[in-house]
Amino acid sequence: MKLKTRIFILMGLIFVSFMVVIALYSSYLVTQINEQWGARMTEKQVLFDKHRTLQPLLREIALARQLAAEPVMLDMALNEGNAKAEGIALLEQYRLKFQDRSYFAAFVKSGHYYFNDAANKFDAQQLRYTLSRSNPDDAWFYATVSSDREYQVNVDPDAHLGNVKVWINVAIKQGDQVVAVIGTGIDIGDFLKGTVDVAQAGIHNLFIDREMAVQLHADQALIDYASLTKSAEQRRKVDVLLKDPADLAQLRGAMRRLESTPDKIETLWVNYEGKPRLLGVAFLPEIGWFDLTLIDGGALRLQQQFNFIPVFAALFLLGMLAAGIMLHRVVLKPLYKMGLSIEQIKAGNYDIDVPLVGTGEIAELSAEFKNMVEVVRNTKHELEKTVEQRTVQLSLELAERRRVEDELRSSEIKFRQLFELSPIGLAMVDQATGKFLEVNQSVLQSMGYSRAELLTLNYWDVTPREYEQQELAQIDSLNQTGYFGPNIKEYIRKDGSRYPIEIRGCRLKDSYGRMVIWGLIEDITKRTQLEAQIRQLAYYDTLTQLPNRRMLNDRMSQVIAASRRSGCHAALMFLDLDNFKPLNDTHGHAVGDLLLVEAAKRLKKCIREMDTVARFGGDEFVVMLSELDTDQSGSVAEALNVAEKIRAVLSEPYYLAITQQDRELLEHHCTVSIGVVVFIGDETGQDELLKWADAAMYQAKDAGRNLIRFYDAAV
């Protein structure tokens, strides 16, 4: 394709592109003007709807709160019999002030519900009925009593009175306790006529609460009546009007923002009845509702499309034609002459005399072209010589490259040997999929898989599900720092058994550009077993396997702290075997140890799992009882029951083998003296509790043994 043709095609494309840009920009400009106008109009309409609805409610709320603050109403709630006449007289005064000329008053103590309406129908019969928790129609009252809000607005049909109103419930409190609920109501039909039922072309108004349930709507069938007493699944929500989940998500976001900035109004486009509508949203913090105003998009159009596009097209086309003529004379014709010279040079004729053509920059280009031909002619031979030299140099570089590749191959073999022989497990995992890419023999031996089997799995297949959060934390650490660990977890072997590991790792890119994780996996089975043995020796008695003094101190701290939090009593028992020393002296310590082991087994059967029995030393044991009764006498009775059970069990005969060869067992009778102290968490410390229990035990010893004594500071 010739340059002339290309230039004219380019000019045509520029013309078309320019006109498209003008059309799009004008459309965008009109849209922006209409959207800004629509948003402002919607905000004004929302503000109007908000105040139109809020004004009558605020007036009634203020009057109801004023009535609730009257001392007479509190007196009537607390002492209805004495203050009833004065209270009803005050209610009747306020009835004439309320818009609906009606009131209600419900009292917690008596359950009485008082009501009178605009016609004074219930004069001298204001006490209408008694509220009941078993009656679902009275659930609004108990929901209001349990709420921490001073007042509530609720649209509710009253089954007792046979009417539907916008109810205003105001709580009367004595301290923090709600003792009565009073208020008034506005007939739903009258209220809707002055608010959401006002006919405005292209405008649809409704109110919802924080759970998106419809509170006011021109169609009363859509109102969520009795919102205070319904579960979330039973409520009639705004999704009956806005069907698109994306629109509902927009609305939820706007509601969250408006709760923190209630003085603002937000607008958003939604799909309503198959058409785009501009939705204005405002928050009414005084009653906890949201005002929604839907306006038809057609009603918001301020400006139609501009009509200056044809004028722009004609002017731009004339300019393009004039530019084309000038371009042909000044540029295309001189370039054509230069093209003829270029064709001869392409044929290999470097000896032609290149003519100078054109003016200005074209003439300069022609001169530069002529000089270029001369330079090319002079450098041709030098280029051929350079090519020969470069060929020799490339041969040398190729030989060096082969040498480096041989060294790398040797290094890779050595690395592979070190990788396989490492006693610590090494594994490479694809970060994106979690699949094992490389593992050494140490990992395969620990897990029981062959290499082929393990390379088909990912680390989720060998990781127990309880470590999922730890794995996600490792991935987060890799993304932030490039490494993780060391962490302790477990892997699942091929046979399904688990073994403990310590793992750490880092993130790298492999030769394929993949992001991989290199992990060091150490089998810590032996270390874990050794730590368990050390813990057993440190915290448990080696003979009876009961907790020792160190573990007892730790358990006592936990029980004291739990008692302080819950307010429950706990008990500490100090036990000493009465007839143990004669057995030791007569038959030796080995037989005495058999009795201690048997006594420990019996003790563990006498207590709950939450309680603790510990060997304190020699033939002394300590029992710790937790979560007893909050009452002192009740907790003492519980502790006594356990102590009696222990005394009875430990007093049963013991049958002991003196030697392993003896078939006949030694029968030995041994009783126990028990000292008990019952305490609550904030009374004293561990050492003093042990001292008191020990003192009580010695009181049992002094009184004749085989007895139970509770600590008494006076003894």
C-alpha positions in Angstrom: 0.0 0.0 0.0 1.4 3.4 -1.0 2.1 6.2 1.5 -0.5 8.4 -0.1 -3.2 5.8 0.4 -2.0 5.2 4.0 -2.1 8.9 4.8 -5.6 9.3 3.5 -6.8 6.2 5.4 -5.1 7.6 8.6 -6.9 11.0 8.1 -10.2 9.1 7.7 -9.6 7.2 10.9 -8.6 10.4 12.7 -11.9 11.9 11.5 -14.0 9.0 12.6 -12.2 8.7 15.9 -12.6 12.4 16.6 -16.4 12.3 15.9 -16.8 9.2 18.1 -14.9 10.9 20.9 -17.1 14.0 20.5 -20.2 11.9 20.6 -19.1 9.9 23.6 -18.0 12.9 25.5 -21.2 14.8 24.9 -23.2 11.8 26.0 -21.0 11.5 29.1 -21.4 15.2 29.8 -25.2 15.0 29.6 -25.3 11.9 31.8 -23.1 13.6 34.4 -25.4 16.7 34.4 -28.5 14.6 34.7 -27.0 12.4 37.5 -25.8 15.4 39.6 -29.2 17.0 39.1 -31.0 13.7 40.0 -28.8 13.2 43.1 -29.6 16.8 44.4 -33.3 16.4 43.6 -33.4 13.0 45.4 -31.5 14.4 48.5 -34.1 17.2 48.8 -37.0 14.8 48.4 -35.5 12.4 51.0 -35.0 15.3 53.4 -38.6 16.4 52.9 -39.9 12.8 53.4 -37.7 12.4 56.5 -39.0 15.5 58.3 -42.6 14.9 57.1 -42.5 11.5 58.9 -40.3 12.3 61.8 -42.1 15.5 63.0 -45.3 14.0 64.2 -43.4 11.1 65.8 -41.0 13.3 67.6 -43.9 15.4 69.0 -45.6 12.2 70.4 -42.3 10.8 71.7 -41.6 14.1 73.6 -45.1 14.1 75.2 -44.8 10.3 76.1 -41.3 10.9 77.7 -42.7 13.9 79.6 -45.6 11.7 80.9 -43.1 8.9 81.9 -41.0 11.4 83.9 -44.1 12.4 86.0 -43.5 11.1 89.6 -47.1 10.0 89.8 -46.5 7.3 87.1 -43.6 5.8 89.0 -45.7 5.8 92.2 -48.5 4.0 90.3 -46.1 1.4 88.9 -44.7 0.6 92.4 -47.9 1.0 94.5 -50.8 0.8 92.1 -53.5 0.5 94.7 -52.7 3.8 96.4 -51.7 5.8 93.3 -54.2 4.5 90.8 -56.8 7.3 90.9 -54.1 10.0 90.7 -52.3 8.1 87.9 -55.4 7.7 85.8 -56.3 11.4 86.2 -52.8 12.3 84.9 -53.1 9.8 82.0 -56.5 11.4 81.0 -54.9 14.9 81.0 -52.2 13.7 78.6 -54.7 11.8 76.4 -56.1 15.2 75.3 -52.6 16.3 74.4 -51.7 13.3 72.2 -52.5 13.5 68.5 -54.6 10.3 68.5 -56.3 11.3 71.8 -55.4 7.8 73.2 -52.9 6.4 75.6 -51.8 3.1 77.2 -50.0 2.1 80.4 -48.7 -1.4 81.3 -47.2 -2.2 84.7 -44.6 -4.9 85.4 -45.6 -5.6 89.0 -49.3 -6.1 88.5 -49.4 -6.9 84.8 -52.3 -4.5 84.4 -52.9 -2.8 81.0 -54.8 0.6 81.0 -56.2 2.1 77.8 -58.5 4.9 76.6 -59.2 6.3 73.2 -60.3 9.5 71.5 -64.0 8.8 72.1 -63.4 8.3 75.8 -65.0 4.9 75.3 -63.4 3.4 78.3 -64.1 6.1 80.9 -63.9 4.6 84.4 -63.0 1.3 82.6 -59.4 2.2 81.6 -58.1 -1.1 83.1 -58.7 -3.3 80.1 -57.0 -6.6 80.9 -54.0 -8.3 82.6 -50.9 -9.1 80.5 -49.6 -12.7 80.3 -46.3 -14.1 79.1 -48.2 -17.1 77.7 -50.3 -14.8 75.4 -48.4 -14.1 72.1 -50.3 -10.8 71.7 -48.6 -9.5 74.9 -45.1 -10.3 73.7 -44.5 -6.7 72.7 -44.6 -5.7 76.4 -42.0 -8.2 77.6 -39.8 -7.4 74.6 -39.9 -3.7 75.6 -39.2 -4.5 79.3 -36.1 -6.5 78.4 -34.8 -3.9 76.0 -32.2 -1.3 77.1 -33.7 1.5 75.0 -35.6 4.4 76.6 -38.3 4.3 74.0 -39.3 2.4 70.8 -41.5 3.0 67.8 -43.3 -0.1 66.5 -46.1 -0.8 64.0 -48.3 -3.4 65.6 -52.0 -4.7 65.4 -53.5 -4.8 68.9 -55.5 -8.0 69.2 -57.2 -6.9 72.4 -58.3 -3.5 71.1 -58.9 -4.5 67.5 -56.8 -1.7 65.9 -53.5 -1.2 64.1 -51.3 1.8 65.1 -47.8 3.2 65.1 -47.1 2.6 68.8 -44.7 4.7 70.8 -43.5 2.7 73.8 -41.6 4.6 76.6 -40.1 2.8 79.6 -40.4 3.9 83.2 -37.4 2.8 85.3 -36.5 2.6 88.9 -32.8 2.7 88.8 -31.9 0.2 86.0 -35.1 -1.8 86.3 -38.1 -1.2 84.0 -41.3 -1.1 86.1 -43.8 0.1 83.5 -44.3 0.9 79.8 -46.5 3.8 78.7 -47.2 5.6 75.5 -49.6 6.4 72.7 -50.4 5.3 69.2 -51.2 6.9 65.9 -53.7 5.3 63.6 -51.8 3.6 60.8 -54.2 4.8 58.1 -54.0 8.4 59.2 -50.2 8.3 59.6 -49.7 6.8 56.2 -51.8 9.4 54.5 -49.6 12.1 55.8 -46.3 10.3 55.1 -45.6 7.5 52.6 -49.1 7.5 51.0 -48.8 11.0 49.7 -49.2 10.7 45.9 -46.2 12.1 44.0 -45.6 11.2 40.3 -42.5 9.0 39.9 -41.7 9.0 43.7 -42.1 5.9 46.0 -41.4 6.3 49.7 -41.0 3.7 52.5 -39.3 3.2 55.9 -37.2 0.2 57.1 -35.5 -0.6 60.4 -31.9 -1.7 61.0 -32.8 -5.3 60.1 -34.2 -4.0 56.7 -37.8 -5.0 57.8 -40.5 -2.7 56.2 -42.0 -0.4 58.9 -44.0 2.0 56.8 -45.3 1.5 53.2 -48.3 2.8 51.2 -49.3 -0.8 50.7 -50.1 -2.0 54.3 -49.8 -5.6 53.2 -46.0 -5.1 53.0 -45.5 -3.7 56.5 -43.7 -5.9 59.0 -46.1 -5.7 61.9 -45.0 -6.6 65.5 -41.2 -6.3 64.6 -40.3 -6.3 68.3 -41.3 -9.9 68.8 -40.4 -11.6 65.5 -37.4 -13.7 64.7 -35.2 -12.7 61.7 -36.7 -15.4 59.5 -40.3 -14.2 60.1 -39.8 -10.6 59.2 -41.1 -9.0 56.0 -38.0 -7.3 54.6 -37.2 -4.8 51.8 -36.1 -7.7 49.5 -39.8 -8.0 48.5 -39.3 -4.7 46.6 -35.5 -4.8 45.7 -34.9 -8.2 44.1 -31.3 -7.8 43.0 -28.8 -9.0 45.6 -26.3 -6.4 44.4 -28.8 -3.6 45.1 -29.4 -5.0 48.6 -25.6 -5.2 49.2 -25.4 -1.5 48.2 -28.2 -0.6 50.5 -26.6 -2.4 53.5 -23.3 -0.6 53.0 -25.1 2.8 52.8 -27.0 1.9 56.0 -23.8 1.1 57.9 -22.2 4.4 56.8 -25.3 6.5 57.7 -25.5 5.1 61.2 -22.1 6.8 62.0 -23.0 10.0 60.0 -26.8 10.4 60.5 -26.7 14.0 59.2 -25.9 12.8 55.6 -28.0 11.4 52.8 -26.7 8.8 50.3 -28.0 8.1 46.8 -27.6 5.0 44.7 -29.0 3.5 41.5 -31.1 0.3 41.9 -33.5 -1.8 39.8 -37.1 -1.5 40.9 -40.0 -3.0 38.9 -37.7 -3.7 36.0 -36.5 0.0 35.7 -33.5 1.9 37.0 -34.5 4.1 39.9 -32.4 6.5 42.0 -32.7 5.5 45.7 -32.1 8.1 48.4 -31.3 6.8 51.9 -31.4 8.8 55.2 -31.1 7.6 58.8 -33.5 8.6 61.6 -31.5 8.0 64.8 -34.4 9.3 66.9 -36.5 6.1 66.1 -33.8 3.8 64.6 -35.4 3.7 61.1 -34.1 4.4 57.6 -36.0 6.6 55.1 -35.9 5.1 51.5 -37.2 7.3 48.6 -37.2 5.8 45.1 -37.4 8.2 42.1 -38.0 7.2 38.5 -34.9 7.9 36.4 -37.1 9.6 33.7 -38.3 12.2 36.2 -34.7 13.2 36.9 -33.6 14.1 33.3 -32.7 17.7 33.1 -30.9 17.9 29.7 -31.3 15.9 26.4 -28.5 15.1 24.0 -26.6 18.1 22.5 -27.1 18.8 18.7 -23.8 20.3 17.7 -22.2 17.1 16.5 -23.0 17.7 12.7 -21.5 21.2 12.9 -18.3 19.8 14.3 -18.2 17.1 11.6 -18.5 19.5 8.7 -15.9 21.9 10.1 -13.4 19.1 10.8 -14.0 17.5 7.4 -13.1 20.8 5.6 -10.0 21.1 7.7 -8.9 17.6 6.8 -9.4 18.3 3.0 -7.2 21.4 3.2 -4.5 19.6 5.2 -4.5 16.8 2.6 -3.9 19.1 -0.4 -1.0 20.8 1.5 0.4 17.5 2.5 0.5 16.3 -1.1 2.4 19.3 -2.4 4.8 19.7 0.4 5.5 16.1 1.5 4.2 13.4 -0.8 5.6 14.6 -4.2 9.2 15.1 -2.9 9.0 11.8 -1.1 8.0 10.1 -4.4 11.2 11.4 -6.0 13.3 10.1 -3.1 11.5 6.8 -3.4 12.8 6.4 -7.0 16.4 6.7 -5.7 15.8 4.3 -2.9 14.6 1.6 -5.5 17.9 1.9 -7.3 19.9 1.5 -4.1 17.8 -1.5 -3.1 18.9 -3.1 -6.4 22.5 -2.7 -5.2 23.4 0.5 -7.1 25.3 2.6 -4.5 27.0 4.8 -7.2 23.9 6.8 -8.2 23.8 10.5 -7.8 20.9 11.1 -5.3 19.1 14.4 -6.2 18.1 17.1 -3.6 14.3 17.5 -3.5 11.7 19.5 -1.6 12.0 22.4 0.8 12.5 22.8 4.5 12.7 19.6 6.5 12.2 17.5 3.3 15.3 19.1 1.7 17.2 18.4 4.9 16.0 14.8 4.8 17.1 14.5 1.2 20.6 15.8 2.0 20.9 13.5 5.0 19.8 10.6 2.7 22.5 11.5 0.2 25.2 11.6 3.0 23.9 8.3 4.4 24.4 6.5 1.0 28.0 7.7 1.0 28.5 6.5 4.6 27.0 3.1 3.7 29.3 2.8 0.8 32.4 3.6 2.9 31.5 1.3 5.8 30.5 -1.7 3.7 34.1 -3.1 3.7 34.6 -2.4 7.4 31.4 -4.3 8.3 32.6 -7.4 6.4 35.9 -7.3 8.4 34.0 -6.9 11.7 31.8 -9.9 10.9 34.9 -12.1 10.5 36.3 -11.0 13.8 33.0 -11.5 15.6 32.7 -15.1 14.3 36.0 -16.0 15.9 35.0 -14.4 19.2 31.7 -16.3 19.2 33.5 -19.6 18.8 35.6 -18.9 21.9 32.5 -17.8 23.9 30.7 -21.1 22.9 33.6 -23.2 24.2 33.5 -21.3 27.6 29.8 -21.8 27.9 30.2 -25.5 27.5 32.8 -25.6 30.2 30.5 -23.7 32.6 27.6 -26.1 31.9 29.8 -29.1 32.7 30.7 -27.5 36.1 27.0 -26.7 36.9 26.1 -30.3 36.0 28.8 -31.6 38.4 27.5 -29.2 41.2 24.0 -30.4 40.7 25.0 -34.0 41.2 26.8 -33.1 44.5 23.7 -31.1 45.7 21.5 -34.0 44.9 23.6 -36.4 47.0 23.6 -34.0 50.0 19.8 -33.5 49.6 19.1 -37.3 49.7 21.5 -38.1 52.5 20.4 -35.2 54.8 19.1 -36.7 58.2 16.6 -33.8 58.4 13.6 -34.0 56.0 13.7 -31.6 53.0 10.7 -30.9 50.8 9.9 -28.5 47.9 6.2 -27.6 47.5 4.4 -25.6 44.9 3.0 -22.6 46.8 0.0 -22.2 44.4 -1.2 -25.8 44.6 0.4 -27.2 47.7 1.7 -30.2 45.7 5.0 -31.9 46.7 7.6 -31.3 44.0 10.7 -32.8 45.7 11.3 -34.8 48.9 14.4 -36.5 50.3 14.7 -40.0 51.8 14.3 -38.7 55.4 10.7 -37.5 54.6 9.8 -40.7 52.8 11.1 -42.9 55.7 9.1 -40.9 58.3 5.9 -40.9 56.3 6.0 -44.4 54.8 5.3 -43.3 51.2 7.3 -44.0 48.1 8.5 -41.0 46.2 6.0 -41.6 43.3 3.1 -41.8 45.8 4.1 -38.7 47.8 4.6 -36.6 44.7 0.9 -37.1 43.8 -0.2 -35.5 47.1 -0.2 -32.0 48.5 0.6 -30.9 52.0 -3.2 -30.6 52.9 -3.5 -34.4 52.3 -0.9 -35.2 55.0 -1.9 -32.4 57.5 -4.7 -33.0 60.1 -7.6 -30.5 59.7 -7.1 -29.0 63.2 -3.9 -27.4 61.9 -5.7 -25.5 59.2 -5.4 -22.1 61.0 -1.7 -22.7 61.6 -1.2 -23.5 57.9 -3.0 -20.3 56.9 -0.8 -18.3 59.3 2.3 -19.9 57.7 1.1 -18.8 54.2 0.5 -15.3 55.5 4.0 -15.2 57.0 5.5 -16.4 53.7 3.7 -13.7 51.8 4.8 -11.0 54.2 8.3 -12.0 55.1 9.3 -14.8 52.7 9.7 -17.4 55.5 7.9 -19.1 58.4 8.6 -21.2 61.5 9.8 -22.9 63.4 6.3 -24.4 64.1 5.2 -27.6 65.8 2.5 -29.7 64.2 1.7 -33.3 63.1 1.8 -35.2 59.7 -0.3 -38.2 58.8 1.7 -41.3 57.7 0.6 -43.6 54.9 -0.9 -46.0 57.5 -3.0 -43.2 59.0 -1.0 -42.8 62.2 0.4 -39.4 63.2 3.8 -38.2 64.2 5.0 -34.9 65.5 7.3 -32.6 63.4 9.0 -29.2 63.7 8.8 -27.4 60.4 10.3 -24.2 59.0 10.7 -22.9 55.5 11.2 -20.1 53.0 9.8 -19.0 49.7 11.9 -19.0 46.4 11.4 -19.0 42.7 12.5 -22.2 40.8 14.1 -22.4 37.4 10.6 -22.4 35.8 9.6 -19.2 37.5 7.2 -20.9 39.9 6.9 -19.7 43.5 7.9 -22.7 45.6 8.3 -23.3 49.3 11.4 -25.1 50.7 10.7 -26.7 54.0 12.9 -28.4 56.7 10.8 -31.1 58.3 12.3 -32.6 61.5 10.7 -35.7 63.1 10.5 -34.8 66.8 8.9 -38.1 68.1 11.8 -38.9 70.4 12.0 -35.3 71.7 8.3 -35.2 72.3 8.4 -38.5 74.3 11.3 -37.3 76.3 9.5 -34.0 77.1 6.5 -36.0 78.2 8.6 -38.2 80.5 10.2 -35.0 82.0 6.8 -33.5 82.6 5.6 -36.7 84.3 8.6 -36.7 86.6 8.2 -33.0 87.4 4.5 -32.9 88.2 3.4 -36.4 89.2 4.3 -38.7 92.1 6.3 -41.7 90.8 4.7 -44.2 93.1 0.9 -43.4 92.9 1.0 -41.4 89.6 -1.1 -38.8 91.4 -0.2 -35.0 91.0 2.6 -34.0 93.4 3.0 -30.8 95.4 4.1 -28.7 92.4 1.0 -29.8 90.3 -1.2 -29.3 93.4 0.0 -25.7 93.7 -0.9 -25.1 90.1 -4.4 -26.7 90.4 -5.0 -24.7 93.6 -4.2 -21.4 91.8 -6.7 -22.3 89.0 -9.5 -23.3 91.5 -9.0 -20.1 93.5 -9.2 -18.0 90.4 -12.3 -19.8 89.1 -14.0 -19.4 92.5 -13.2 -15.7 92.4 -14.8 -15.4 89.0 -17.9 -17.6 89.5 -18.6 -16.9 93.2 -18.8 -20.7 93.9 -17.1 -22.2 97.0 -14.3 -24.7 96.9 -13.0 -27.1 99.5 -9.5 -28.4 100.5 -9.1 -31.7 102.3 -6.0 -32.9 104.1 -6.0 -36.7 104.6 -3.6 -38.8 106.8 -3.8 -42.7 107.0 -4.3 -43.7 110.6 -2.8 -47.2 110.7 -0.1 -46.9 108.1 3.1 -46.7 110.2 2.7 -50.2 111.9 2.3 -51.8 108.5 5.6 -50.1 107.3 7.4 -51.1 110.5 6.2 -54.7 110.4 6.3 -55.6 106.8 8.6 -53.0 105.2 8.2 -50.1 102.9 7.5 -52.2 99.8 4.2 -53.4 101.4 3.5 -49.9 102.6 3.9 -48.7 99.0 1.3 -51.3 97.8 -1.2 -49.8 100.3 -0.5 -46.3 99.2 -1.0 -47.2 95.5 -4.4 -48.9 96.4 -5.4 -45.9 98.5 -4.6 -43.6 95.6 -6.8 -45.7 93.3 -9.7 -45.6 95.7 -9.4 -41.8 96.2 -9.6 -41.2 92.4 -12.9 -43.1 92.3 -14.4 -40.9 95.0 -14.1 -37.5 93.2 -15.3 -35.9 90.0 -13.1 -35.4 86.9 -12.9 -31.6 87.6 -11.6 -32.3 91.2 -8.0 -33.1 92.1 -6.4 -35.6 94.4 -2.6 -35.3 95.1 0.0 -37.1 97.2 1.4 -34.6 99.6 4.1 -36.8 101.1 4.4 -40.1 103.0 0.9 -41.3 103.8 -0.7 -37.8 103.4 -3.0 -36.9 100.6 -4.8 -33.7 99.5 -8.2 -33.5 97.8 -9.3 -30.3 96.0 -13.0 -29.9 95.3 -14.1 -27.1 92.9 -17.4 -25.5 91.8 -19.4 -26.2 95.0 -22.5 -24.3 96.0 -22.4 -20.5 96.1 -24.1 -20.8 99.6 -21.8 -21.5 102.5 -24.0 -24.1 104.1 -24.7 -25.9 100.8 -21.0 -26.1 100.0 -20.2 -27.5 103.5 -22.8 -30.2 102.9 -21.3 -31.1 99.5 -17.8 -31.3 101.0 -19.0 -33.4 103.9 -20.7 -35.9 101.5 -17.4 -36.4 99.6 -15.4 -36.7 102.8 -17.7 -39.3 104.2 -17.5 -41.3 101.0 -13.6 -41.1 101.1 -13.6 -42.2 104.8 -15.8 -45.2 104.1 -13.9 -46.3 101.0 -10.4 -45.9 102.6 -11.6 -47.8 105.7 -12.4 -51.0 103.8 -9.9 -53.8 104.2 -6.7 -53.9 102.1 -5.4 -57.2 100.8 -1.7 -57.0 100.1 0.9 -59.5 98.7 3.9 -59.4 101.0 6.1 -61.1 98.3 5.5 -62.0 94.7 5.6 -65.7 95.6 2.9 -65.4 98.3 -0.5 -66.7 97.2 -2.2 -65.7 100.4 -2.7 -61.9 100.8 -2.1 -59.9 103.9 -5.4 -58.3 105.2 -4.8 -54.9 106.7 -7.3 -52.4 108.2 -6.5 -48.7 107.8 -8.7 -45.7 108.6 -8.2 -42.1 107.7 -8.4 -38.7 109.5 -9.7 -35.9 107.3 -9.4 -32.1 107.8 -11.6 -29.9 105.6 -11.6 -26.2 104.9 -14.3 -24.6 102.7 -13.4 -21.3 101.1 -14.3 -18.8 98.4 -11.7 -17.3 96.0 -11.1 -14.0 97.6 -10.6 -15.2 101.2 -7.0 -16.3 101.6 -3.9 -17.8 99.9 -2.7 -21.3 99.1 -0.2 -21.7 102.0 -2.8 -20.6 104.6 -5.5 -22.9 103.1 -3.1 -25.9 103.4 -2.2 -24.9 107.0 -5.8 -24.7 108.0 -6.7 -28.0 106.4 -3.7 -29.6 108.1 -4.8 -28.1 111.5 -8.3 -29.5 111.0 -6.8 -33.0 110.2 -4.8 -32.9 113.5 -8.0 -32.0 115.3 -9.5 -35.2 113.8 -6.4 -37.2 115.0 -6.6 -35.8 118.5 -10.4 -36.6 118.7 -9.7 -40.3 118.2 -8.9 -40.7 114.5 -11.1 -42.0 111.6 -13.0 -38.7 111.9 -13.8 -35.7 109.7 -13.2 -32.2 111.1 -13.9 -28.8 109.4 -11.4 -26.1 110.2 -12.5 -23.9 113.1 -10.2 -21.0 114.0 -11.4 -21.0 117.5 -10.2 -24.5 118.3 
